[in-house]
Amino acid sequence: MATEASSRGSDRSVWKEEVPAHTRLLQRGQGLLLYILLWALLLAALLLISDRNYLLFHTLVEIFGIVVASSIFMIAWNSRRFMENNYLLLVGIASLFVGIIGVFHTLAYQGMPIFKGYGTDLATQLWVSARYLQSFSLLIAPFFLHRRLRPRLTFAIYLGVFLILLLSIFAWDIFPTCFEEGEGLTSFKIISEYVISMIFLLAMAALIWQKDHFDRWVLYLLSASILFMVAAEFLFTLYMHPYGASNLVGHVFMIFSFYFLYRALIHTGLRNPYNLLFRNLKLSEGALRESEARYRLLSEHLEEKVEEKVNELKLAQRLASIGQMVSVVAHEVRNPLQNISMGIDALRKEVGDHRELAQILEEIDYGISSLTSIISELLEYSRPTQLNTTTWHIAEIIERALRALAEKFKGIEVHIDLEQDQMVVPLDAPKMIRVLVNLLSNSAEAMSGQGSIWITSRFSLHDGKSFLNLSIRDNGPGISPQDLDRIFEPFFTTKARGTGLGIPICQKIIEAHHGTIRFQSALQEGTTVEIVLPAVVN
């Protein structure tokens, strides 16, 4: 039975996850419509109350603000020991005293039978003092995100400011007059509302400046709260009577301001504490995960690099061993080959017009030349490439390479398209000529001496560095994918007579110039060789 019930619960959860997108959108629309309807009913009820009894309307609005302010204080104060968000702590402490002044303001409002003989000015003075305290607190709060805040000392400072404000209004009678009966708002009150509005806007700017420390939704709600409070402050500069229309609309805007403040600091603090109370912890966890991912990626790349360097070292060691062996073999073989070659020259003189013997000697001589060439290539491949670089225009190198291949290129049409630029390439001319001769010769042989070759060059800029992009393309038979994968493999060749070291040597020379070489080819589509070399301004 337990298994069956669990299965049914699982089925229900799966069914919820598979709700179609248009159904979810419809549900959200219905929720938003209900939300707007409730607000409309609430505002209509408040406006009806204000029409029948403005004092009750004012009292309800102020009580809502007082409850929100005191709730913010309770959340901030009771979570101060483990909360890292000093912004909320400072705003919470300030909200307590703003709320208490709000209580005095509500009890002193015209029509309330508590403070008799003070008139409308008392409530207005208390309102202005509360807004100054609130706006300055919101302005300085973002700067305590990176600073230590001592809760008890902060509480004591706010208590002192609160007492000074009350004493200046009730006892010392030094707080400026804000409302004069029969005349309306004083210049001090109107100017103060503008100054308070400016402080609120600066507080919002400071909030946005520190946006990385706030959840995006919390930031939007706090900004909306401040903007509605600024709108209310502006309306409170226009009324002539405490029950006037601008005063009414201003209090409606206050409702929205306190509601958004409630949503930002109370609703979010209780339902999603990690988005508010532990925002820094959440950011630290995110940064830790990112750091861990970067470290893992770096570790993987490091392992690859280490493996690559180890392989390069092993290859270098093998090449060094081969180099030593080849040097010994070359020394031991070249001398006999030279003697054989000299003997062949002597035999040619003795053979005279004997064609068969002359042909045999030619084949022996060709074999000796091939063997000598193989030894030379082995020596070059096994030894480190030493460069003697000077700056060259690539056109000069291409011209010399083509001149060396003039005989082989009699049946080949060469198309040259070189970008004219002030850039030159630092290279070892003889070695680079040999690279081009090898690559062009391979193309000519692949096309059996008949076809076309296109040589193009372009300069490019990457990460602030200049490069030459040289391309050699032919319309020959192309290279099969299997052979293309092995093209840089030493001793691999598809030629009847070849060492398989020509292209690996070309690659070694290019890489010694801090460049790259790449082949692109497909059967019956020709072959393209792309060489990239560093370039500099001439």
DACOR-V663502 format. One record per residue. N is the residue number from 0. RES is the residue in three letters. PHI is phi in whole degrees, -180 to 180 (none if undefined). Layout:
BEGIN
n->N res->RES phi->PHI
n->N res->RES phi->PHI
END
This chain:
BEGIN
n->0 res->MET phi->none
n->1 res->ALA phi->-64
n->2 res->THR phi->-65
n->3 res->GLU phi->-65
n->4 res->ALA phi->-64
n->5 res->SER phi->-62
n->6 res->SER phi->-64
n->7 res->ARG phi->-66
n->8 res->GLY phi->-62
n->9 res->SER phi->-63
n->10 res->ASP phi->-62
n->11 res->ARG phi->-65
n->12 res->SER phi->-66
n->13 res->VAL phi->-65
n->14 res->TRP phi->-62
n->15 res->LYS phi->-66
n->16 res->GLU phi->-70
n->17 res->GLU phi->-99
n->18 res->VAL phi->-65
n->19 res->PRO phi->-59
n->20 res->ALA phi->-62
n->21 res->HIS phi->-68
n->22 res->THR phi->-70
n->23 res->ARG phi->-62
n->24 res->LEU phi->-63
n->25 res->LEU phi->-66
n->26 res->GLN phi->-64
n->27 res->ARG phi->-65
n->28 res->GLY phi->-62
n->29 res->GLN phi->-66
n->30 res->GLY phi->-64
n->31 res->LEU phi->-65
n->32 res->LEU phi->-62
n->33 res->LEU phi->-63
n->34 res->TYR phi->-60
n->35 res->ILE phi->-64
n->36 res->LEU phi->-63
n->37 res->LEU phi->-64
n->38 res->TRP phi->-64
n->39 res->ALA phi->-62
n->40 res->LEU phi->-66
n->41 res->LEU phi->-64
n->42 res->LEU phi->-66
n->43 res->ALA phi->-62
n->44 res->ALA phi->-65
n->45 res->LEU phi->-66
n->46 res->LEU phi->-66
n->47 res->LEU phi->-66
n->48 res->ILE phi->-64
n->49 res->SER phi->-63
n->50 res->ASP phi->-71
n->51 res->ARG phi->-85
n->52 res->ASN phi->-151
n->53 res->TYR phi->-64
n->54 res->LEU phi->-63
n->55 res->LEU phi->-65
n->56 res->PHE phi->-57
n->57 res->HIS phi->-63
n->58 res->THR phi->-64
n->59 res->LEU phi->-63
n->60 res->VAL phi->-63
n->61 res->GLU phi->-67
n->62 res->ILE phi->-62
n->63 res->PHE phi->-58
n->64 res->GLY phi->-64
n->65 res->ILE phi->-66
n->66 res->VAL phi->-62
n->67 res->VAL phi->-62
n->68 res->ALA phi->-63
n->69 res->SER phi->-67
n->70 res->SER phi->-67
n->71 res->ILE phi->-61
n->72 res->PHE phi->-62
n->73 res->MET phi->-63
n->74 res->ILE phi->-65
n->75 res->ALA phi->-67
n->76 res->TRP phi->-69
n->77 res->ASN phi->-78
n->78 res->SER phi->-109
n->79 res->ARG phi->-66
n->80 res->ARG phi->-71
n->81 res->PHE phi->-119
n->82 res->MET phi->-88
n->83 res->GLU phi->-99
n->84 res->ASN phi->-92
n->85 res->ASN phi->-70
n->86 res->TYR phi->-59
n->87 res->LEU phi->-64
n->88 res->LEU phi->-64
n->89 res->LEU phi->-67
n->90 res->VAL phi->-63
n->91 res->GLY phi->-65
n->92 res->ILE phi->-63
n->93 res->ALA phi->-62
n->94 res->SER phi->-63
n->95 res->LEU phi->-59
n->96 res->PHE phi->-76
n->97 res->VAL phi->-63
n->98 res->GLY phi->-65
n->99 res->ILE phi->-66
n->100 res->ILE phi->-62
n->101 res->GLY phi->-61
n->102 res->VAL phi->-64
n->103 res->PHE phi->-61
n->104 res->HIS phi->-62
n->105 res->THR phi->-65
n->106 res->LEU phi->-72
n->107 res->ALA phi->-93
n->108 res->TYR phi->-66
n->109 res->GLN phi->-55
n->110 res->GLY phi->109
n->111 res->MET phi->-82
n->112 res->PRO phi->-89
n->113 res->ILE phi->-101
n->114 res->PHE phi->-101
n->115 res->LYS phi->-84
n->116 res->GLY phi->90
n->117 res->TYR phi->-93
n->118 res->GLY phi->77
n->119 res->THR phi->-71
n->120 res->ASP phi->-62
n->121 res->LEU phi->-61
n->122 res->ALA phi->-62
n->123 res->THR phi->-69
n->124 res->GLN phi->-62
n->125 res->LEU phi->-63
n->126 res->TRP phi->-62
n->127 res->VAL phi->-63
n->128 res->SER phi->-64
n->129 res->ALA phi->-65
n->130 res->ARG phi->-71
n->131 res->TYR phi->-61
n->132 res->LEU phi->-63
n->133 res->GLN phi->-67
n->134 res->SER phi->-67
n->135 res->PHE phi->-65
n->136 res->SER phi->-65
n->137 res->LEU phi->-65
n->138 res->LEU phi->-72
n->139 res->ILE phi->-87
n->140 res->ALA phi->-58
n->141 res->PRO phi->-60
n->142 res->PHE phi->-78
n->143 res->PHE phi->-96
n->144 res->LEU phi->-66
n->145 res->HIS phi->-110
n->146 res->ARG phi->-121
n->147 res->ARG phi->-74
n->148 res->LEU phi->-121
n->149 res->ARG phi->-92
n->150 res->PRO phi->-56
n->151 res->ARG phi->-67
n->152 res->LEU phi->-66
n->153 res->THR phi->-62
n->154 res->PHE phi->-62
n->155 res->ALA phi->-64
n->156 res->ILE phi->-64
n->157 res->TYR phi->-67
n->158 res->LEU phi->-63
n->159 res->GLY phi->-64
n->160 res->VAL phi->-63
n->161 res->PHE phi->-61
n->162 res->LEU phi->-66
n->163 res->ILE phi->-62
n->164 res->LEU phi->-63
n->165 res->LEU phi->-66
n->166 res->LEU phi->-65
n->167 res->SER phi->-65
n->168 res->ILE phi->-92
n->169 res->PHE phi->-91
n->170 res->ALA phi->-105
n->171 res->TRP phi->-83
n->172 res->ASP phi->57
n->173 res->ILE phi->-111
n->174 res->PHE phi->-71
n->175 res->PRO phi->-58
n->176 res->THR phi->-68
n->177 res->CYS phi->-113
n->178 res->PHE phi->-146
n->179 res->GLU phi->-114
n->180 res->GLU phi->-61
n->181 res->GLY phi->87
n->182 res->GLU phi->-114
n->183 res->GLY phi->102
n->184 res->LEU phi->-70
n->185 res->THR phi->-85
n->186 res->SER phi->-61
n->187 res->PHE phi->-60
n->188 res->LYS phi->-64
n->189 res->ILE phi->-66
n->190 res->ILE phi->-64
n->191 res->SER phi->-61
n->192 res->GLU phi->-62
n->193 res->TYR phi->-69
n->194 res->VAL phi->-64
n->195 res->ILE phi->-62
n->196 res->SER phi->-61
n->197 res->MET phi->-64
n->198 res->ILE phi->-64
n->199 res->PHE phi->-59
n->200 res->LEU phi->-65
n->201 res->LEU phi->-64
n->202 res->ALA phi->-63
n->203 res->MET phi->-67
n->204 res->ALA phi->-63
n->205 res->ALA phi->-65
n->206 res->LEU phi->-64
n->207 res->ILE phi->-66
n->208 res->TRP phi->-62
n->209 res->GLN phi->-104
n->210 res->LYS phi->-62
n->211 res->ASP phi->-65
n->212 res->HIS phi->-93
n->213 res->PHE phi->-125
n->214 res->ASP phi->-62
n->215 res->ARG phi->-58
n->216 res->TRP phi->-67
n->217 res->VAL phi->-63
n->218 res->LEU phi->-62
n->219 res->TYR phi->-61
n->220 res->LEU phi->-66
n->221 res->LEU phi->-64
n->222 res->SER phi->-64
n->223 res->ALA phi->-63
n->224 res->SER phi->-61
n->225 res->ILE phi->-65
n->226 res->LEU phi->-64
n->227 res->PHE phi->-67
n->228 res->MET phi->-67
n->229 res->VAL phi->-63
n->230 res->ALA phi->-62
n->231 res->ALA phi->-65
n->232 res->GLU phi->-59
n->233 res->PHE phi->-64
n->234 res->LEU phi->-66
n->235 res->PHE phi->-75
n->236 res->THR phi->-93
n->237 res->LEU phi->-107
n->238 res->TYR phi->-78
n->239 res->MET phi->-105
n->240 res->HIS phi->-139
n->241 res->PRO phi->-61
n->242 res->TYR phi->-106
n->243 res->GLY phi->-72
n->244 res->ALA phi->-66
n->245 res->SER phi->-65
n->246 res->ASN phi->-66
n->247 res->LEU phi->-62
n->248 res->VAL phi->-65
n->249 res->GLY phi->-61
n->250 res->HIS phi->-70
n->251 res->VAL phi->-64
n->252 res->PHE phi->-63
n->253 res->MET phi->-63
n->254 res->ILE phi->-58
n->255 res->PHE phi->-63
n->256 res->SER phi->-62
n->257 res->PHE phi->-67
n->258 res->TYR phi->-65
n->259 res->PHE phi->-65
n->260 res->LEU phi->-65
n->261 res->TYR phi->-61
n->262 res->ARG phi->-63
n->263 res->ALA phi->-75
n->264 res->LEU phi->-107
n->265 res->ILE phi->-106
n->266 res->HIS phi->-60
n->267 res->THR phi->-68
n->268 res->GLY phi->-64
n->269 res->LEU phi->-89
n->270 res->ARG phi->-89
n->271 res->ASN phi->-132
n->272 res->PRO phi->-59
n->273 res->TYR phi->-70
n->274 res->ASN phi->-85
n->275 res->LEU phi->-130
n->276 res->LEU phi->-68
n->277 res->PHE phi->-115
n->278 res->ARG phi->-59
n->279 res->ASN phi->-64
n->280 res->LEU phi->-64
n->281 res->LYS phi->-63
n->282 res->LEU phi->-65
n->283 res->SER phi->-65
n->284 res->GLU phi->-63
n->285 res->GLY phi->-63
n->286 res->ALA phi->-65
n->287 res->LEU phi->-65
n->288 res->ARG phi->-64
n->289 res->GLU phi->-64
n->290 res->SER phi->-64
n->291 res->GLU phi->-64
n->292 res->ALA phi->-65
n->293 res->ARG phi->-64
n->294 res->TYR phi->-64
n->295 res->ARG phi->-63
n->296 res->LEU phi->-64
n->297 res->LEU phi->-63
n->298 res->SER phi->-63
n->299 res->GLU phi->-63
n->300 res->HIS phi->-65
n->301 res->LEU phi->-64
n->302 res->GLU phi->-61
n->303 res->GLU phi->-63
n->304 res->LYS phi->-65
n->305 res->VAL phi->-62
n->306 res->GLU phi->-62
n->307 res->GLU phi->-64
n->308 res->LYS phi->-68
n->309 res->VAL phi->-63
n->310 res->ASN phi->-63
n->311 res->GLU phi->-64
n->312 res->LEU phi->-65
n->313 res->LYS phi->-62
n->314 res->LEU phi->-62
n->315 res->ALA phi->-63
n->316 res->GLN phi->-65
n->317 res->ARG phi->-63
n->318 res->LEU phi->-65
n->319 res->ALA phi->-65
n->320 res->SER phi->-64
n->321 res->ILE phi->-62
n->322 res->GLY phi->-61
n->323 res->GLN phi->-63
n->324 res->MET phi->-64
n->325 res->VAL phi->-64
n->326 res->SER phi->-62
n->327 res->VAL phi->-66
n->328 res->VAL phi->-62
n->329 res->ALA phi->-60
n->330 res->HIS phi->-65
n->331 res->GLU phi->-76
n->332 res->VAL phi->-93
n->333 res->ARG phi->-63
n->334 res->ASN phi->-61
n->335 res->PRO phi->-61
n->336 res->LEU phi->-64
n->337 res->GLN phi->-65
n->338 res->ASN phi->-64
n->339 res->ILE phi->-63
n->340 res->SER phi->-62
n->341 res->MET phi->-65
n->342 res->GLY phi->-65
n->343 res->ILE phi->-63
n->344 res->ASP phi->-61
n->345 res->ALA phi->-69
n->346 res->LEU phi->-65
n->347 res->ARG phi->-57
n->348 res->LYS phi->-69
n->349 res->GLU phi->-79
n->350 res->VAL phi->-69
n->351 res->GLY phi->68
n->352 res->ASP phi->-94
n->353 res->HIS phi->-74
n->354 res->ARG phi->-65
n->355 res->GLU phi->-64
n->356 res->LEU phi->-67
n->357 res->ALA phi->-63
n->358 res->GLN phi->-67
n->359 res->ILE phi->-62
n->360 res->LEU phi->-64
n->361 res->GLU phi->-63
n->362 res->GLU phi->-66
n->363 res->ILE phi->-63
n->364 res->ASP phi->-64
n->365 res->TYR phi->-64
n->366 res->GLY phi->-62
n->367 res->ILE phi->-64
n->368 res->SER phi->-63
n->369 res->SER phi->-64
n->370 res->LEU phi->-64
n->371 res->THR phi->-63
n->372 res->SER phi->-63
n->373 res->ILE phi->-62
n->374 res->ILE phi->-62
n->375 res->SER phi->-63
n->376 res->GLU phi->-68
n->377 res->LEU phi->-61
n->378 res->LEU phi->-62
n->379 res->GLU phi->-67
n->380 res->TYR phi->-70
n->381 res->SER phi->-86
n->382 res->ARG phi->-98
n->383 res->PRO phi->-60
n->384 res->THR phi->-79
n->385 res->GLN phi->-99
n->386 res->LEU phi->-110
n->387 res->ASN phi->-122
n->388 res->THR phi->-92
n->389 res->THR phi->-140
n->390 res->THR phi->-85
n->391 res->TRP phi->-136
n->392 res->HIS phi->-77
n->393 res->ILE phi->-61
n->394 res->ALA phi->-61
n->395 res->GLU phi->-67
n->396 res->ILE phi->-67
n->397 res->ILE phi->-64
n->398 res->GLU phi->-61
n->399 res->ARG phi->-67
n->400 res->ALA phi->-65
n->401 res->LEU phi->-68
n->402 res->ARG phi->-64
n->403 res->ALA phi->-69
n->404 res->LEU phi->-104
n->405 res->ALA phi->-54
n->406 res->GLU phi->-67
n->407 res->LYS phi->-72
n->408 res->PHE phi->-98
n->409 res->LYS phi->-60
n->410 res->GLY phi->-99
n->411 res->ILE phi->-114
n->412 res->GLU phi->-94
n->413 res->VAL phi->-108
n->414 res->HIS phi->-112
n->415 res->ILE phi->-117
n->416 res->ASP phi->-136
n->417 res->LEU phi->-110
n->418 res->GLU phi->-71
n->419 res->GLN phi->-83
n->420 res->ASP phi->-151
n->421 res->GLN phi->-84
n->422 res->MET phi->-85
n->423 res->VAL phi->-128
n->424 res->VAL phi->-120
n->425 res->PRO phi->-75
n->426 res->LEU phi->-156
n->427 res->ASP phi->-90
n->428 res->ALA phi->-56
n->429 res->PRO phi->-58
n->430 res->LYS phi->-69
n->431 res->MET phi->-70
n->432 res->ILE phi->-61
n->433 res->ARG phi->-64
n->434 res->VAL phi->-59
n->435 res->LEU phi->-67
n->436 res->VAL phi->-61
n->437 res->ASN phi->-64
n->438 res->LEU phi->-68
n->439 res->LEU phi->-67
n->440 res->SER phi->-64
n->441 res->ASN phi->-61
n->442 res->SER phi->-63
n->443 res->ALA phi->-63
n->444 res->GLU phi->-68
n->445 res->ALA phi->-64
n->446 res->MET phi->-92
n->447 res->SER phi->56
n->448 res->GLY phi->77
n->449 res->GLN phi->-134
n->450 res->GLY phi->157
n->451 res->SER phi->-131
n->452 res->ILE phi->-130
n->453 res->TRP phi->-114
n->454 res->ILE phi->-115
n->455 res->THR phi->-130
n->456 res->SER phi->-141
n->457 res->ARG phi->-142
n->458 res->PHE phi->-103
n->459 res->SER phi->-138
n->460 res->LEU phi->-122
n->461 res->HIS phi->-141
n->462 res->ASP phi->54
n->463 res->GLY phi->78
n->464 res->LYS phi->-115
n->465 res->SER phi->-95
n->466 res->PHE phi->-140
n->467 res->LEU phi->-98
n->468 res->ASN phi->-110
n->469 res->LEU phi->-107
n->470 res->SER phi->-125
n->471 res->ILE phi->-123
n->472 res->ARG phi->-125
n->473 res->ASP phi->-126
n->474 res->ASN phi->-109
n->475 res->GLY phi->-77
n->476 res->PRO phi->-72
n->477 res->GLY phi->82
n->478 res->ILE phi->-124
n->479 res->SER phi->-69
n->480 res->PRO phi->-58
n->481 res->GLN phi->-65
n->482 res->ASP phi->-72
n->483 res->LEU phi->-64
n->484 res->ASP phi->-67
n->485 res->ARG phi->-109
n->486 res->ILE phi->-66
n->487 res->PHE phi->-96
n->488 res->GLU phi->-78
n->489 res->PRO phi->-60
n->490 res->PHE phi->72
n->491 res->PHE phi->-89
n->492 res->THR phi->-151
n->493 res->THR phi->-108
n->494 res->LYS phi->-83
n->495 res->ALA phi->-65
n->496 res->ARG phi->-124
n->497 res->GLY phi->-174
n->498 res->THR phi->-90
n->499 res->GLY phi->76
n->500 res->LEU phi->-111
n->501 res->GLY phi->-61
n->502 res->ILE phi->-70
n->503 res->PRO phi->-56
n->504 res->ILE phi->-67
n->505 res->CYS phi->-59
n->506 res->GLN phi->-61
n->507 res->LYS phi->-64
n->508 res->ILE phi->-67
n->509 res->ILE phi->-61
n->510 res->GLU phi->-67
n->511 res->ALA phi->-66
n->512 res->HIS phi->-87
n->513 res->HIS phi->62
n->514 res->GLY phi->-117
n->515 res->THR phi->-134
n->516 res->ILE phi->-134
n->517 res->ARG phi->-143
n->518 res->PHE phi->-110
n->519 res->GLN phi->-127
n->520 res->SER phi->-161
n->521 res->ALA phi->-151
n->522 res->LEU phi->-59
n->523 res->GLN phi->67
n->524 res->GLU phi->-123
n->525 res->GLY phi->82
n->526 res->THR phi->-133
n->527 res->THR phi->-125
n->528 res->VAL phi->-109
n->529 res->GLU phi->-115
n->530 res->ILE phi->-117
n->531 res->VAL phi->-119
n->532 res->LEU phi->-131
n->533 res->PRO phi->-62
n->534 res->ALA phi->-129
n->535 res->VAL phi->-136
n->536 res->VAL phi->-74
n->537 res->ASN phi->-69
END
